[in-house]
Amino acid sequence: MKPALSDIQARIHRLERQNRTLITTLCVMCGVALIAATKHSDAIINATEIRTQRLTLVDEQGKLLVDTRGVKGVEIRAYLPHNVVQQ
């Protein structure tokens, strides 16, 4: 018994719909994985040495606290408020 043309077309449409569903599910899973991988954590990084040409420290609100530039020698500009005790 040979399948009718309408049966073959119905099967192709069903397979295409399943493929779209699988591709959408895969894209959603990749998106969730990317979000989970870039989740911010309060991890502490310990390093023996850090080398950079410029280092800027900001507070939680993004306000500039310290700006350092080391071209020849070291130039440090502190923007700390007057009520902060420096140690």
C-alpha atoms as one frame of an Amber mdcrd trajectory, in Angstrom:
protein
   0.000   0.000   0.000   1.510   3.288  -1.138   1.028   6.341   1.103  -1.073
   9.064  -0.430   0.410  12.449  -1.225  -1.734  14.096   1.453  -0.357  11.641
   4.066   3.232  12.490   3.098   2.490  16.229   3.229   0.848  15.858   6.653
   3.871  13.948   7.931   6.289  16.593   6.573   4.280  19.396   8.213   4.253
  17.479  11.519   8.029  16.909  11.343   8.664  20.572  10.511   6.537  21.642
  13.500   8.453  19.239  15.755  11.776  20.595  14.443  10.687  24.202  15.154
   9.675  23.158  18.665  13.002  21.399  19.253  15.002  24.372  17.913  13.019
  26.803  20.086  13.563  24.590  23.141  17.291  24.366  22.395  17.569  28.156
  22.031  15.731  28.702  25.329  17.975  26.181  27.094  21.104  27.893  25.704
  19.789  31.273  26.841  19.116  29.979  30.353  22.585  28.405  30.457  24.203
  31.687  29.381  22.300  33.629  32.025  23.269  31.104  34.680  26.914  31.216
  33.585  27.087  35.007  33.820  25.303  35.270  37.170  27.173  37.728  39.369
  28.625  36.443  42.584  30.430  38.113  45.443  33.530  36.022  44.885  36.815
  37.215  46.333  39.793  37.071  44.001  43.201  36.603  45.589  46.231  37.513
  43.524  49.918  37.834  44.247  50.413  40.608  41.710  48.202  42.795  39.554
  49.729  44.863  36.727  47.755  47.568  35.003  48.299  51.002  33.542  45.275
  52.469  35.258  43.131  51.389  38.205  39.859  53.033  39.166  37.975  52.149
  42.350  34.265  52.933  42.645  31.723  52.421  45.428  28.421  50.502  45.231
  26.692  53.479  43.602  29.408  53.844  40.957  30.941  56.991  42.460  34.660
  57.383  41.878  36.746  56.712  45.007  40.323  56.375  43.760  41.868  56.880
  40.339  45.469  55.785  39.787  47.685  56.271  36.751  51.230  55.017  36.558
  53.029  56.604  33.646  56.295  57.752  35.233  56.062  57.149  38.902  52.644
  56.936  40.510  49.919  59.537  40.566  47.028  58.803  42.921  43.913  60.920
  43.105  41.549  60.155  45.977  37.916  61.175  45.798  36.893  59.848  49.198
  34.391  61.883  51.190  35.776  63.784  54.171  33.960  61.589  56.705  35.796
  58.423  55.579  38.796  57.470  57.701  41.776  56.405  55.592  44.093  53.764
  57.039
